[in-house]
């Protein structure tokens, strides 16, 4: 189960990705962009990784030029709504701004569809000052959803949504 473009390979997240996953999430630039704490204990990152690996759809993004893990794409069930997911993603900062994530998300959606999955609507959130992530969502056709507030004890975030055509 894999989808490739000239630049990236998207495949299921594997146990062997843990060290790269932890390394990326421990980068202070990523913490700043995502609103996470500046330091996160490795055992907490390992716990997150296991939960992410068992989310409905969890993918590794591999840079084919560098032949290395550069990010993750995750789809979490949105409440109890069938075929509706929350999209999450992150990339190592050294590849930010290179157009990788929109391509990788599209590839992951093709992979889900090819494997018989269905996604009819997606939600995503990002911090108001995370302009790179906002551009990713805009390139993917998401629109800002006004009036949705963050969960308690969470800084304000912008919510985005995209409706997809059902796959045939």
TAZIGI-V877451 format. One record per residue. N is the residue number from 1. RES is the residue in one small letter. PHI is phi as a letter, one per 30 degrees, with the letter a starting at -180 (NA if undefined). PSI is psi in radians with two decimals (none if undefined). NEAR is the number of other ideal C-beta (glycine too) atoms within 10 Angstrom. Layout:
n: <N | N>
res: <RES | RES>
phi: <PHI | PHI>
psi: <PSI | PSI>
near: <NEAR | NEAR>
This chain:
n: <1 | 2 | 3 | 4 | 5 | 6 | 7 | 8 | 9 | 10 | 11 | 12 | 13 | 14 | 15 | 16 | 17 | 18 | 19 | 20 | 21 | 22 | 23 | 24 | 25 | 26 | 27 | 28 | 29 | 30 | 31 | 32 | 33 | 34 | 35 | 36 | 37 | 38 | 39 | 40 | 41 | 42 | 43 | 44 | 45 | 46 | 47 | 48 | 49 | 50 | 51 | 52 | 53 | 54 | 55 | 56 | 57 | 58 | 59 | 60 | 61 | 62 | 63 | 64 | 65 | 66 | 67 | 68 | 69 | 70 | 71 | 72 | 73 | 74 | 75 | 76 | 77 | 78 | 79 | 80 | 81 | 82 | 83 | 84 | 85 | 86 | 87 | 88 | 89 | 90 | 91 | 92 | 93 | 94 | 95 | 96 | 97 | 98 | 99 | 100 | 101 | 102 | 103 | 104 | 105 | 106 | 107 | 108 | 109 | 110 | 111 | 112 | 113 | 114 | 115 | 116 | 117 | 118 | 119 | 120 | 121 | 122 | 123 | 124 | 125 | 126 | 127 | 128 | 129 | 130 | 131 | 132 | 133 | 134 | 135 | 136 | 137 | 138 | 139 | 140 | 141 | 142 | 143 | 144 | 145 | 146 | 147 | 148 | 149 | 150 | 151 | 152 | 153 | 154 | 155 | 156 | 157 | 158 | 159 | 160 | 161 | 162 | 163 | 164 | 165 | 166 | 167 | 168>
res: <x | x | x | x | x | x | x | x | x | x | x | x | x | x | x | x | x | x | x | x | x | x | x | x | x | x | x | x | x | x | x | x | x | x | x | x | x | x | x | x | x | x | x | x | x | x | x | x | x | x | x | x | x | x | x | x | x | x | x | x | x | x | x | x | x | x | x | x | x | x | x | x | x | x | x | x | x | x | x | x | x | x | x | x | x | x | x | x | x | x | x | x | x | x | x | x | x | x | x | x | x | x | x | x | x | x | x | x | x | x | x | x | x | x | x | x | x | x | x | x | x | x | x | x | x | x | x | x | x | x | x | x | x | x | x | x | x | x | x | x | x | x | x | x | x | x | x | x | x | x | x | x | x | x | x | x | x | x | x | x | x | x | x | x | x | x | x | x>
phi: <NA | a | b | b | b | d | c | b | b | c | b | e | d | c | e | d | d | e | d | d | e | d | e | d | d | d | d | e | d | d | e | d | d | c | i | d | d | d | b | b | d | e | d | d | d | d | d | e | e | d | d | d | d | c | d | e | b | b | b | c | c | c | d | d | d | d | h | b | d | b | l | b | b | b | b | c | e | c | h | c | d | d | i | c | b | c | c | b | a | a | b | d | e | d | c | d | i | c | i | d | d | e | d | d | d | e | d | d | d | d | d | e | d | d | d | j | d | b | b | c | a | b | b | a | b | a | d | e | c | c | d | d | d | d | d | e | d | d | d | d | i | d | b | d | c | d | i | d | c | d | d | e | i | c | e | e | b | c | c | b | b | b | c | c | d | e | d | c>
psi: <1.83 | 2.62 | 2.34 | 2.62 | -3.09 | -0.56 | -0.60 | 2.82 | 2.32 | 2.21 | 2.89 | 2.55 | 2.30 | 2.76 | -0.61 | -0.15 | -0.11 | -0.86 | -0.74 | -0.71 | -0.87 | -0.77 | -0.78 | -0.80 | -0.29 | -0.07 | 2.16 | -0.48 | -0.64 | -0.71 | -0.76 | -0.73 | -0.48 | -0.10 | 0.27 | 2.83 | 2.65 | -0.54 | 2.36 | 2.30 | 2.40 | -0.63 | -0.55 | -0.72 | -0.67 | -0.67 | -0.83 | -0.76 | -0.81 | -0.74 | -0.77 | -0.73 | -0.45 | 0.22 | 2.88 | -0.75 | 2.13 | 2.14 | 2.55 | 2.49 | 2.10 | 2.23 | 2.02 | -0.51 | -0.79 | -0.20 | 0.87 | 2.74 | 2.19 | -0.06 | -3.10 | 2.54 | 2.28 | 2.49 | 2.05 | 2.44 | 2.32 | 1.73 | -2.37 | 0.44 | 2.20 | 2.36 | 0.30 | 2.24 | 2.71 | 2.24 | 2.30 | 2.59 | 2.73 | 2.67 | 2.67 | 2.38 | -0.46 | -0.18 | 0.15 | 2.51 | 0.14 | 0.16 | 0.28 | -0.78 | -0.77 | -0.71 | -0.75 | -0.72 | -0.77 | -0.73 | -0.70 | -0.65 | -0.67 | -0.69 | -0.78 | -0.84 | -0.78 | -0.57 | 0.14 | 0.06 | 2.84 | 2.37 | 2.05 | -0.40 | 2.49 | 2.53 | 2.63 | 2.66 | 2.74 | 2.78 | 2.55 | -0.49 | 0.14 | 1.35 | -0.54 | -0.81 | -0.65 | -0.71 | -0.67 | -0.87 | -0.71 | -0.73 | -0.52 | -0.04 | 0.23 | 2.65 | 2.60 | 2.35 | 1.87 | 2.63 | -0.06 | 2.29 | 2.80 | 2.90 | 2.80 | 2.56 | 0.31 | 2.36 | 2.79 | 2.37 | 2.75 | 2.34 | 2.45 | 2.73 | 2.66 | 2.29 | 2.29 | 2.62 | 2.41 | 2.45 | 2.61 | none>
near: <10 | 12 | 18 | 12 | 13 | 7 | 17 | 21 | 18 | 24 | 18 | 15 | 22 | 11 | 8 | 9 | 21 | 16 | 13 | 17 | 21 | 16 | 12 | 21 | 20 | 16 | 15 | 12 | 12 | 17 | 15 | 14 | 20 | 14 | 16 | 14 | 9 | 9 | 8 | 14 | 10 | 12 | 8 | 12 | 18 | 14 | 11 | 14 | 20 | 11 | 12 | 17 | 18 | 9 | 16 | 12 | 20 | 21 | 28 | 24 | 27 | 21 | 20 | 12 | 9 | 12 | 8 | 11 | 22 | 23 | 24 | 23 | 23 | 20 | 23 | 16 | 14 | 16 | 8 | 6 | 11 | 8 | 15 | 19 | 22 | 16 | 24 | 17 | 21 | 21 | 24 | 21 | 16 | 13 | 19 | 17 | 11 | 12 | 12 | 20 | 26 | 16 | 18 | 28 | 23 | 15 | 21 | 25 | 22 | 13 | 19 | 20 | 15 | 11 | 10 | 7 | 15 | 12 | 21 | 15 | 13 | 23 | 19 | 23 | 21 | 22 | 17 | 10 | 11 | 18 | 11 | 13 | 22 | 18 | 14 | 24 | 25 | 13 | 14 | 18 | 12 | 20 | 11 | 12 | 13 | 7 | 5 | 13 | 9 | 14 | 7 | 5 | 5 | 10 | 8 | 10 | 17 | 19 | 17 | 23 | 16 | 16 | 13 | 15 | 6 | 10 | 15 | 4>
